[in-house]
Amino acid sequence: MLIPLLLAWTPTPVPQAIPDLPDLYALKASVLETGTGEVIEHAVLLVEGGKVITVGEDLVVERGIPIYELEPNQVVMPGLVNAYTRVGVTGSGPSGVQPWMHASDELYPAAGEYAKAREAGVTTLGHYPSGNGIPGRSVVVRPKGASADAMTLKDDAYLKIIMSSSKSAKGSLSGGFKNADSWLEKEAKNKEKWDKAKEKFDEEDDEEKKKKLDPGPYKPIKEDPKAASFMELRDGSLTALISVRTAGDYLHLIDAIGEEKFSWDLRVVMTRDMNIYHVIEKVADSGRRVVLEPEISLHPGTMRQRNLPAEFARAGTPLVLVPRNDSVSGFEAWRRHVGEIVASGLERSVAIRAITMEPAALLGVGDRVGSLEAGKDANILILSGDPLEPGTQVDAVILEGALVSGEVNL
């Protein structure tokens, strides 16, 4: 029986290493989507040191630079940017107001989902902290790296806030700013007290009395991490992404913000039967980005379909689209789902920006990723056809100039 067993056995294939691309090279493609809305035909993209050096139509490539000429059907576009995901991190956060917490503390570089995200074409992820209320701050990562530091592009990308029509949700937001005011008032009184003591000390000529009056160096009162976070919102060093489900939630949000001035964008949780359409014009007038899934919803109480992403876009709202399902399979179906709402009325160029350039801007990394422009990271997808067609596959993924999935040939 030994011989038949040996004959039936076949060795497990050894995974083949992905070949390195040179430091300097050019890609030639029939069609290139820049992510800005521009489509370049007969495109040449020059990459050096992990950065895009130049991109344009029919550019001349210097002798000696390797040229990777793609198949006529292949399309190049920027790597996808998912601004709102938990894929790759684990853990559950508590409810309440904890704006000092960091999603970066949950990073696990060895998570297998990161390789699968790359294969699906996702080259930038915005991880938000788990939990309800105000659970903390997001982190922006590249889906590759030996350590959390090596993966991190930007910490404290946005403060996650969940708003509902409840009194407690409204109080969490308005109360945070009141907390900041209270801390500032206490600090001002503390400083005033020290200033008076220092003035007495400076005016005293008697050396013995002066020793007793010496207030020492100024010591601020103990920092309140909750108050500090809301002061960061006020001074612009931190932005917020605020989640709502209904038109009522949005109106409560505006009431809770009151006269406060800070940078925030809106996350609309998509459901099949929702009434957020009542405030589309108000949202558009605010100038905020809207983050939502590429999904068709139903008008409440009817079977009439609504393409809310298209309605927001037509009103002039900058759009950020995220996968319908926060999972690897959701990543894989993401472009197809975006294609479905384009077929139902969303402008195509808006859709491409909504999965590349706009989410990059929301995360505060638009100067590095989200579009194929000179000076930005060379995060590149090579697709088998139109990015939004159902049958289009990811043929290759380039992350910061390096091939991390698939293959390209000279």
N, C-alpha and C positions, 0 to 999 in steps of 0.2 A: 504493500500500500504506500510505501514511502515514495516510489518513483512517480506514480500519478499525482500525488500531492505536490511534489516538487514541480512537476510540469504545469500544474494548475496555478501555482503561485506566480504572481507578477509583482515586481517591486513597486512601492509607492513612488509616484513621480516626484522628483525634487523640484521645488519651486524655482523658476528661473529668475535671476536678478534682473531688475529693470535697468537697461543700459543708461549710462550717464550721457547727457547732452553736453556739448562743449560750453565753455564760458561765453563765447561769442558765436551767434548763429542767426540765420534768417529763416522765417517761415514764409512760404508763398501759398496763398489761398485764393480760390475763385471768388469767395465771398467772406467778408469779415465784418462782424457786428462789433462796434466799438464799445457799446454799453451806454453811449451818450445819446443814442437815437440815430447816429450816422451809420450807414452801411457802405462799406468800401468794396468795390469789385476789383479783381486783379490786384489784390492787396499784398503788400510786403510788410512784414513785421520783423524788426531787428531787435534782438535781445542780447544784452551783455551784463554780466554780473548779477543776474537775477532780475534786472530791470528792463522795461521797454525803453529802447533808445529812440526809435522813431517808427511811425506807421503811416502808410500812404498807398496810393495807387501807382503801380508799375514803377516803383523806386528801383534805382540801379544799386546793385549790391557789389561792393568792392571785391576784387579778385582775392581769393584765398579764404573768404568767409564761407563756412559750410551753409548750404541752402537746402532746406527740407521742403520739397515741393509736394503739396498735398494733392489728393485725388480731386478731380473736377467736382464731384458731388459733396466733398467735405466743406464744412463751414466752421469758422473760427469765431469764438466769442469769449468774453471775460469769464473767469470762474464765478460760480454762483455764490451769492452772499445771503446767508440765512440769519436774519437779525434777531430771531426769537426761537430758541431751541433749548431743550434739555438733553438731547441725544449726546451721549458720551460722558455725562456726569450723572451721579446718583445721589440719593439722599432726599429727605423730606424736611422742609423747613416749618417752623411754628407759625401760627397766626399772630398778628400784632404789628406794632410799629418798631422795626429794627433796621433803620436805614443804614446802619454802619456795617451790616453783614456783607460778605463778598462771595459771589459765585466762584471766584477764582480759588477759594479754599477747597472747593469740591473737585477741582480738576484731577483727572486720572489719565495721564498720557498714554498708558498701555491699553486703554479701552479699545476693543476691536472695532467699535462703531466708527472710529475716525478714519480707518482705512476704507471702510465701506462708503463713508461720506465722500471721500476723495474720488472713489470709483464712480459715484453718482454725479460728480462734477461740482461738489460743494467745496470751495477752497477757503471760505471764511465763515466762522460761526459766532453768533452772539449768544452766549449762555446766560440765561437769567436765573436768579436764585429762586428756589422753591418756597412755597408758603403763601399765605394770604395777607391782606392788609398792605403793609409796606415792608416786604421781606428783605430788601437789600439791593445790592448793586450788581450789574451784569459785567461780564468780561468778554473781550473779543479774542478769539484764538484762530490760529492756522491749524488744520487738522493733521499736524505732524510735528514731532518734537520729542526729545528724550526726557524732557522735564517740563513742569508747568511753566517755568520762566521762558523756556525755549519756544513754547507754543503761544505764549501771550503776545498779542499785538497791542492791546490797550486794556487796562483795568479801569473800573469805575466808568464804563461806557454810558450807562443810564441807570437811574434809580427806578426800580419797578414799583408801581403803585396800582392797586386794584381799587376801583371806585364802584360803589353801588348806590342805590337810592336810600340806603340806611343812614340813620343819624350817626352811627359809630364810624362809618366809612368817611363821611363828610368831616366829622370831628378829627379823624386821624390826620387829614391833610391840613385843615385850618389850624388844628391844635399844634401841629409841628412848627408852623411859623410863629404861633404864640409862644411856644417853648423857646424858640430862637430869640424872640423879643425879651422874654423874661431873663434869659441868660445874659443878653447884652446889657440889660438894665442893671443886673447884679454886678456885672463886670465893671460897668461905668461907676457905680457907687464904690466898689472896691478900689478902683483907680483914684477916684476923688479923695477917698479917705487917706490913701498913701501919699497923694500929692500934698495934702494939707500937713501931714506928718513930716514930709520932706521939707516943706517950706519952713516949718517951725525949727527943724534941725539946722537948716541953712542960716536962719536968722539968729540963732543962739551963739553968743561969743564965749560963754563960759565952757571950758573944755570938759569939766566934770559933768555938767548938766547935758552937754551935747552927746556924751556917751550914752546917757539914758534915753535920749530922744532919737537916737539913730534908728530909722525905720528899716535899714538894710535894703537890698535890691528888691525891686518890685516883683511880687508873685501874683500872677493872675489866678482867679478862682479856678477850681477844677473844671476841666472841659466836660461838657455834656455831649456825648456822641450823637444823640438825637438832634439837639439844637445845632451842632456843628454841620450836620448833613443838610439841614434846611438853610443854613447860612451859605453853604456851597451852592445850593440852588439859586439863591438870591444873587450871589456874586458871579454866576455864570460858569463856575468851574465844574459844575455837575448839571446834567440834564435829567429829565424824567420821561418815562414811557408809562402812560396811564391807561389802564384797561377799563373798558365799559362794555356792557351788553345791550343796553337799551337807550332810547332817546332820553328817558327819565334820568338814567345814570349820568348822561352827558350834562344835562341841565343842573343836576346836583353838583357835578364837578365844577362847572363854571361858577356856581354860587359859592362853593368852598374856596375857590381860588380868590374870588373877590378882586381886590386891587393889587394883589401880589403880581410881580413881574418876574417870570423865570421861563427858561426854555423847556418846552415839553412837546411830546408827540402823542398821538392817540392810538391805542390798540383796541380794535373792535373785534370782539369774539363773535365769529360767525355762527349762526344757528339757522335752521331751515325756516323758521317762522319768527321774524324779528321786525322791530319798528324803528331802527336807527335812521331810516330814510327821512324821518321827520326833521332831522337836524343836519342833513347833508349840507345845506347852504350855510348854516351857522359854522359848521366845521371848516368849510372852504374859506369863509371870511376870516377865520382865525389864522389861516396860513400854516396850520400844523400838518405834518405828515400823518397818514393813516396806515396802520399795519393791519392787514386782514388776509384771510385765506382766499385763494382763487376758486370761489364756489358760487353756484347759483342758489339763491334763497327764494322763498315763497312770500308773496304779499300776505300779511296776516289775515287769516280767515278765508283764504281763497287758494286756488291752485295756480294763480298767475305767477310766473317766474320773474324774478328781479335779478339783474346783474349789478349788484351794489358796487363792486370795484369800478365798473364802467361809469356808474352814476357819480361816484365820488370824483373820478378822473375828469368827467365832463364838467363838473362844477369848479374844476381848477385845483383840486386837492392833490398834492404830491403823494404818490402811491407806493407802498412797500408790500409785496406779496410774500407770504410764508407758506410752507407746505400745509396741505389740509390735515395731514397726520404727522405728529412729531415723532417720526421713526425713520429708520433706514428705508423702508418701503415707501414712506411718504416722500423722502428725498428723491427716490428713483422715479416716482410718478409726478413730481413737482412741475417739470416743464410741460408735460402732457396736460395737466390740469390748467396751467396758465393758457395753453393753446385753446382749451375749451371755452374759456371766457373771452378770449380774443375772437373766436368764431361767433360768440354771442354778442359782440359789440365793443369790447375794449380795444382801444387803438394799439396796434402791434408795438410801435416804438415805446409807448408808455409801459407796456407789459415787460419788454426787455429791460428797461431802466428799473422797473419795480423789483427785479430779482438780481440786479447788479449794482448800479450806481446809487440809487436811492437808499437801499439798506446800508450801503457803505457809509453814506453821508449821515444817516441816522446814528450809526455806531461811532461816529467821530473818526473814521479811518478812510474817508473819501479821498484824502490826499495820497493814499497808498494803493487802495484796491477799488474794484467796482467798475473799472473801465480800462480799455487798452489805449493808453495815452502815454506820451513820452514822460519818463521819470517815475512812472508807477511800477509796482511789483508786476512781474511777468506771470500772472495767474491766468492760465489760458486753457480753454476747452477746445478740443478738436472733435467735431460731431460728424455723424455720417450723413447729415442733411439739415434741413430747416430745424432750428432748435425747438420750435413749438409744434412740430408734426408728431403724431403718436408713435410712429415707427422709428424715429431718430434715436440712435444709440450714441453713447459717449465712447469715441474711439481712443482718445488719449487725454490725459490731464497733466498740465505743467504747473507746478507750484513754485513760485519765485525762481523761474527759469529752469527748474529741474523736473525731469519726467518722473511722475509718481504713479502713473497708471497708464496702461496701454503701450502703444509704440508709435514712433514716427520714423520714417525711412528717408535716407538721402536719395 
